[in-house]
């Protein structure tokens, strides 16, 4: 299974539209448009999982740079979320500290 990032989405794009677009290249497991947690408005990007890695690679190649809803899509393999240190270490936030 391969997880993909789809960027530069028009805010009116739906998960069903994404699923339909990618189904032409293989089986789609999930399609999730990322939304603002406070307003619920789309943030302009999504994550989509395809069950077959080969089909996913072909979809990335075929759909990257295509136009959907008047916007040129960015499609690539999703990168893992960076690990958080878990703590609130003030030394790592030096740009926010007031120095007198």
Phi, psi and omega in degrees: 000137181236133179262131182239150174258132175239116184245169179065037179283143169293142185294345179268358180294138180253163178296326178295322178296317178297313180302314180297318180299316184277337179300334178296343183249354179153182183286131179256127179275305180218154173222121184228115175276129182281133183238154175295129185291336181273317186259339183079002180284143177299146181262359175094010175212165184212166173237139182223135178250131174247143187286333183248123182298321180296317178295322179296317179298320178294321178294319178301313181294317185285324188260344176297126180090357177280163183256130175225122180064031178081007181234144180277121185283144168254123181229122174204172180293135181289140176267150178297149178294134180299144179291137178269148179289341177084344181244173179247077183275114182296334180295333180275353180245041183303330179292343181260352183279142174275128179248128181249000000 
